[in-house]
Amino acid sequence: MADAPRFRKDAVAVPEEKHPVDETLPPLRMFTSGLQHVAAMYAGVVAPPMIVGPAVGLSATETAFLMGASLFTAGLATLLQTLGFWKIGAKLPFVNGVSFAGVTPMIAIGKGQGHDAIPVIFGAIIVAGLAGFLAAPYFGKLVRFFPPVVTGTVITLIGVSLLPVAFNWSQGGNRTATDYGSMKNIGMAALTLAIVLVMRKFLRGFLQQISILLGLVAGTVIAIPLGMAHFDAVRNADLMGFPTPFHFGAPQFQVAAVLSMCIVMLVCMTESTADILALGKIVGRPADARTIEGGLRADTLGSALSPLFNGFMCSAFAQNIGLVAMTKVRSRFVVAAGGGILILLGLCPVAASVIGVVPLPVLGGAGIVLFGSVAASGIQTLAGAAMEKGENALIVAASVGIGLIPIAAPNFYHAFPKDLLVVLDSGISTGCVVAILLNLAFNHLGSRKAAAEPAPEPAFVH
């Protein structure tokens, strides 16, 4: 009897279907969707150097150099997150940029040092980034302490905490300006918001997905004849430029500055952990311990490398999570394209200044939708968090209440030491810490019920 055939002729190998996170899109769609991410985060990237530069005595030209360097390093950090290598990178559509958490400590470091403060700040960021890189595996092992009652609470706080940024942009962004909060500014923000909502309602397919970008373009065009869009930066910008390594001098290491930035790094890692969990939930690829560890490694390595090119500490940008939730475009390669655009903007000051033409009220109108989408995702997560249990409802109530303190009462902690304010003034950080501790107290430690019943299903897959 003849040997049986090793395979059937009619057998067809079925290719494994790619997860939407790993899909690549047509080049034009990849570029425009990536550009939309850049437009959503641009103001957040350039704002910290705009604040820190003048505070430590830098000239307008030097501050502009810092802004370009921040765009460049944000692009590098974003590529680390989305593409990754070895055990570095979450490999999710995860955008990284300059963290606002470091602004106040950096200004404090700069007091009395003037121009010489920049090398001290950069030295502290390098040490904090390397320390965070070594600590990343331990953060990754904390995943099991982030069930839906914790992640839903934190995601909701991320969205709610970002809304005041959109409100500030809607009023004009500069609280000392005479037209801050004017009907003209708020009206422009409202008009942009209306344009985005109408486009989301009536457009279909790809155009619907880039409705935020189209809304920003439409709002800017309308703002031009009203005198709200200014092109001076475009006319004065150089065509090409490179963030020369250690442009402000070799990094210096002062113990107090290092300790201050290490605290900031812990805050950034806490927020990034919550953001990775939120994004994993939104894109349908729940984050496990390995994903969180890789994401934190990219965060911290990006921060450690950033001062080499005159950039500041990098962390997750939650507003872009809202953009992913709204557009439903989950490809990490789209965000990688955005990272490439950021690098080009950092190398081409003229191109960077074009993005800066978008008036802040226009950004504010679009931001309301973006940040609100994050909060809505958190509420959706809480819907599956067994809220009928009194303990879980109490966890959410206390965590959200404490997390809202910096928003509702910004001076609440004014009598506390300045170092503590790095944590306390972040509603995301305080809310996250409270949610984790209360979840441990009610659902883990000393609970007979927990021993008898299976633990609630977490918002991620081990």
C-alpha positions in Angstrom: 0.0 0.0 0.0 1.4 3.4 -1.0 2.4 5.8 1.6 -0.2 8.4 2.5 0.4 11.8 1.1 2.2 14.2 3.4 -0.4 16.9 2.8 -3.7 17.4 0.9 -3.6 19.3 -2.3 -6.8 21.1 -1.4 -5.4 22.2 2.0 -5.1 26.0 2.0 -3.1 27.8 4.7 -5.2 30.4 6.3 -3.1 33.5 7.1 -3.3 34.7 10.6 -5.5 37.8 10.7 -3.6 40.9 11.9 -4.9 42.8 15.0 -6.0 46.3 14.0 -3.1 47.6 16.2 -0.6 46.0 13.8 -2.3 47.0 10.5 -0.7 49.4 8.1 -2.8 51.9 6.2 -2.4 53.4 2.7 0.4 56.1 2.7 -1.9 59.1 2.4 -4.2 57.9 5.1 -1.3 57.1 7.3 0.1 60.6 6.9 -3.1 62.5 7.5 -4.1 60.3 10.5 -0.6 60.8 11.9 -0.8 64.5 11.3 -4.0 64.6 13.2 -2.2 63.1 16.3 0.5 65.8 15.9 -2.1 68.5 15.7 -3.8 67.2 18.9 -0.6 67.2 20.9 1.4 70.1 19.5 0.3 72.7 22.0 1.1 70.3 24.9 4.6 69.6 23.6 5.7 73.2 23.1 4.0 74.6 26.2 6.5 73.4 28.8 9.5 74.9 27.0 7.5 78.1 26.4 7.0 78.3 30.2 10.4 77.0 31.5 12.6 79.0 29.0 11.6 82.5 30.0 11.4 81.4 33.7 15.2 80.5 33.7 16.2 83.6 31.7 16.4 82.2 28.2 16.0 84.6 25.2 13.1 84.2 22.7 15.5 82.6 20.2 16.8 80.1 22.8 13.2 79.3 23.9 12.2 78.6 20.3 15.2 76.3 20.1 13.9 74.4 23.1 10.5 74.1 21.5 12.0 72.5 18.3 14.1 70.2 20.5 11.0 69.1 22.4 9.2 68.3 19.1 12.2 66.3 18.0 12.6 64.3 21.2 8.9 63.7 21.4 9.1 62.1 18.0 12.0 59.8 19.0 10.1 58.8 22.2 7.0 58.1 20.2 8.9 55.8 17.8 10.3 54.0 20.8 6.8 53.3 22.0 5.1 52.4 18.8 7.8 50.4 16.9 10.0 49.4 19.8 12.9 47.0 20.0 14.0 44.2 22.4 11.8 44.7 25.5 11.4 48.4 24.9 8.1 49.9 23.8 4.4 49.1 24.4 3.9 48.6 20.7 0.5 50.3 20.9 -0.7 53.6 19.3 0.9 55.4 22.2 2.1 59.1 21.9 4.9 60.4 24.0 5.8 64.1 24.6 7.1 66.5 27.2 5.5 66.0 30.6 3.7 68.9 32.3 4.5 67.3 35.7 8.1 68.5 35.5 7.3 72.2 34.8 7.0 73.4 38.4 10.1 71.5 39.7 12.2 72.6 36.7 11.3 76.3 37.4 12.1 75.7 41.1 15.5 74.3 40.1 16.1 77.3 37.9 15.5 79.9 40.6 18.7 81.8 41.3 20.7 79.9 38.7 19.4 81.6 35.5 20.8 80.4 32.2 23.0 77.9 34.1 19.9 76.0 35.3 19.4 74.2 32.0 22.4 71.9 32.3 21.3 71.1 35.9 17.8 70.3 34.8 19.1 68.1 32.0 21.5 66.2 34.4 18.6 65.5 36.8 16.4 64.2 34.0 19.1 61.9 32.7 19.5 60.3 36.2 15.7 60.1 36.8 15.3 58.5 33.4 17.9 55.8 34.0 16.5 55.1 37.5 13.0 54.8 36.0 14.3 52.4 33.3 15.7 50.1 36.0 12.5 50.3 38.0 10.2 49.5 35.0 10.0 45.7 35.6 8.7 46.2 39.1 6.0 48.6 37.9 5.0 46.0 35.3 4.3 43.4 38.0 1.7 45.6 39.6 -0.8 44.9 36.8 -3.0 42.6 38.9 -3.8 45.5 41.2 -5.5 47.4 38.4 -9.0 45.7 38.0 -11.8 47.6 36.2 -12.8 49.5 39.3 -9.3 51.0 39.4 -8.7 51.4 35.7 -12.1 52.9 35.0 -11.7 55.4 37.8 -8.2 56.5 36.6 -9.3 56.7 32.9 -12.3 58.9 33.9 -9.9 61.1 35.9 -7.5 61.4 33.0 -10.3 62.7 30.8 -11.8 65.0 33.5 -8.3 66.3 34.5 -7.5 67.3 30.9 -10.8 69.2 30.3 -9.5 72.3 32.1 -6.7 72.4 29.6 -9.2 72.6 26.8 -11.2 75.2 28.7 -8.1 77.3 29.1 -7.2 77.0 25.4 -10.8 78.0 24.6 -10.4 81.2 26.5 -7.2 82.1 24.7 -4.5 80.3 26.7 -2.9 83.4 28.2 -4.6 84.4 31.4 -2.9 87.8 31.4 -4.1 88.8 28.0 -6.8 91.4 27.7 -9.0 89.2 25.5 -8.7 86.1 27.8 -12.1 84.6 28.2 -13.7 87.0 25.6 -16.8 86.1 23.7 -14.7 86.1 20.5 -12.3 83.4 21.9 -15.0 81.2 23.4 -17.2 81.7 20.3 -14.4 80.4 18.1 -13.9 77.4 20.4 -17.7 76.7 20.3 -17.7 77.0 16.5 -14.8 74.6 16.1 -16.6 72.2 18.5 -19.8 72.4 16.4 -17.8 71.9 13.1 -16.2 68.7 14.6 -19.6 67.4 15.8 -21.3 68.1 12.4 -18.5 66.4 10.5 -18.7 63.3 12.8 -22.4 63.2 12.2 -22.5 63.5 8.4 -19.1 62.4 7.1 -18.4 58.8 6.5 -15.3 56.5 6.3 -11.9 58.1 6.3 -13.2 61.7 6.3 -15.1 61.0 9.5 -12.0 59.6 11.1 -10.0 62.8 10.5 -12.9 65.1 11.5 -10.7 66.5 14.3 -8.0 67.5 11.8 -10.6 68.9 9.4 -12.2 70.8 12.2 -8.8 72.3 13.2 -8.2 73.4 9.6 -11.7 74.8 9.2 -11.5 76.7 12.5 -8.1 78.2 11.6 -9.4 79.3 8.1 -12.3 81.1 9.8 -10.0 82.6 12.4 -7.7 84.2 9.8 -10.0 87.1 8.7 -10.9 87.6 12.4 -7.2 88.3 13.2 -6.9 85.3 15.5 -4.3 83.4 13.4 -0.8 84.9 13.3 1.9 84.0 10.8 4.8 86.0 12.3 6.4 82.8 13.6 6.3 81.3 10.1 8.0 84.3 8.5 10.8 84.5 11.1 11.5 80.7 11.3 14.6 79.1 9.7 14.0 76.5 7.0 16.3 73.9 8.6 17.8 73.4 12.0 19.1 70.6 14.2 19.0 70.4 18.0 22.7 70.3 18.6 23.6 67.9 21.4 24.1 69.6 24.7 23.5 73.0 23.1 23.4 74.6 26.6 26.5 72.8 27.9 27.3 69.5 29.5 24.8 68.1 32.0 25.4 68.9 35.7 24.3 66.8 38.6 23.0 68.3 41.8 21.5 66.1 44.5 18.4 68.2 45.2 17.6 68.6 41.5 18.0 64.8 40.9 15.8 63.9 43.8 13.1 66.4 42.6 13.1 65.0 39.1 13.1 61.4 40.4 9.8 62.2 42.2 8.5 63.6 38.9 9.5 60.4 37.1 7.5 58.3 39.6 4.5 60.5 38.9 5.0 60.1 35.1 5.4 56.3 35.5 2.2 56.1 37.5 0.3 58.1 34.9 1.8 56.2 32.0 0.8 52.9 33.6 -2.8 54.1 33.8 -2.6 55.4 30.2 -1.2 52.1 28.8 -4.1 50.3 30.5 -6.6 52.7 29.2 -5.2 52.5 25.6 -5.1 48.7 25.7 -8.7 48.7 26.7 -9.7 51.1 23.9 -7.8 49.3 21.1 -8.9 45.8 22.1 -5.4 44.6 23.1 -5.5 44.7 26.9 -2.2 45.5 28.4 -0.4 42.8 30.4 2.6 43.1 32.6 5.0 42.7 29.7 3.3 45.5 27.8 3.4 47.9 30.7 7.0 47.1 31.4 7.9 47.7 27.7 5.9 51.0 27.7 7.6 52.2 30.9 11.0 51.3 29.5 10.3 53.4 26.4 9.1 56.3 28.6 12.1 56.3 30.8 14.7 55.6 28.1 13.1 58.4 26.0 13.4 60.7 29.0 17.1 59.7 29.6 18.0 60.4 26.0 15.9 63.5 25.6 18.4 65.9 27.3 21.1 64.8 24.8 19.1 66.7 22.2 18.0 69.5 24.6 14.6 68.0 25.4 12.7 67.5 28.7 11.2 64.5 30.4 8.8 62.5 28.2 5.6 60.7 29.2 2.3 59.6 27.7 -0.1 62.1 26.1 -3.6 61.2 27.2 -5.2 63.5 24.7 -4.1 61.2 21.9 -5.8 58.3 23.7 -9.0 60.3 23.2 -8.2 60.7 19.5 -7.8 56.9 19.2 -11.0 56.3 21.0 -12.9 58.8 18.8 -11.5 58.0 15.4 -11.3 54.2 15.9 -8.0 54.2 14.0 -6.0 51.7 16.2 -2.9 51.2 14.1 0.3 51.9 15.9 2.0 52.6 12.6 -0.3 55.7 12.2 1.1 57.0 15.5 4.6 56.1 14.4 4.0 58.2 11.3 3.0 61.0 13.7 6.3 60.4 15.5 8.1 60.8 12.2 6.3 64.1 11.5 7.3 65.3 15.0 11.0 64.6 14.1 10.7 66.5 10.8 9.0 69.4 12.6 11.9 69.5 15.1 14.4 69.6 12.2 12.3 72.1 10.2 11.3 75.1 12.3 9.2 76.6 9.5 7.1 73.4 9.4 6.7 73.5 13.1 5.6 77.1 13.1 2.9 76.3 10.5 1.2 73.9 13.1 1.6 76.7 15.6 -0.7 79.0 13.4 -3.7 77.1 14.8 -5.2 79.5 17.4 -5.6 78.1 20.9 -9.4 78.7 21.0 -9.6 76.4 17.9 -7.5 73.8 19.7 -9.7 74.2 22.8 -12.9 73.5 20.9 -11.5 70.3 19.5 -9.9 69.4 22.8 -13.3 69.3 24.6 -14.3 66.4 22.3 -11.0 64.7 22.6 -10.7 64.8 26.4 -14.4 64.1 26.9 -13.9 60.9 24.9 -11.3 59.7 27.4 -13.7 60.3 30.3 -16.4 58.4 28.4 -14.1 55.4 28.0 -13.5 55.4 31.7 -17.2 55.4 32.4 -17.7 52.6 30.0 -15.0 50.6 31.9 -16.7 51.3 35.2 -19.9 49.8 33.8 -18.2 46.4 34.0 -16.6 46.9 37.4 -19.3 45.2 39.5 -20.5 48.5 40.9 -23.4 46.8 42.6 -20.8 45.9 45.3 -20.9 48.6 47.9 -17.1 48.4 48.3 -16.4 49.2 44.6 -18.8 52.1 44.6 -17.1 53.5 47.6 -13.7 53.1 45.9 -14.8 55.0 42.9 -16.5 57.7 45.0 -13.4 58.4 47.2 -10.9 58.1 44.4 -12.8 60.5 42.0 -13.5 62.9 44.8 -9.8 63.1 45.9 -8.7 63.2 42.3 -10.9 66.2 41.5 -9.4 68.3 44.3 -6.6 69.9 42.2 -9.2 70.8 39.6 -12.0 72.0 41.8 -9.7 73.7 44.4 -6.3 74.4 42.9 -4.9 75.9 46.1 -6.2 73.2 48.4 -2.6 71.9 49.2 -1.0 75.3 49.4 0.4 74.7 52.9 2.1 71.4 52.0 5.8 71.1 51.2 6.6 72.0 47.6 8.1 68.5 46.9 4.8 66.9 47.8 2.9 69.2 45.5 4.5 67.4 42.5 2.2 64.5 43.4 -0.7 66.2 45.1 -1.3 68.7 42.3 -1.9 65.9 39.9 -5.4 64.6 40.2 -4.5 61.6 38.0 -1.7 60.5 40.4 -3.6 61.1 43.6 -6.7 59.4 42.3 -4.7 56.5 41.0 -2.9 56.0 44.3 -6.2 56.2 46.3 -8.0 53.8 44.0 -5.1 51.2 44.3 -4.9 51.5 48.1 -8.7 51.2 48.6 -8.9 48.3 46.2 -6.2 46.5 48.2 -8.0 47.3 51.5 -11.5 46.3 50.4 -10.9 43.5 47.8 -7.6 41.9 48.8 -6.2 42.4 52.3 -8.0 40.5 55.1 -11.1 39.8 53.0 -12.7 36.4 53.8 -15.0 37.1 50.9 -12.1 37.5 48.5 -10.7 34.1 49.6 -14.1 32.4 49.1 -15.0 34.0 45.8 -13.0 34.5 42.6 -11.5 37.9 42.1 -13.3 40.2 39.7 -12.1 39.9 36.1 -9.5 42.5 35.5 -9.5 44.9 32.6 -6.6 43.2 31.0 -5.5 39.7 30.1 -2.5 38.1 31.8 
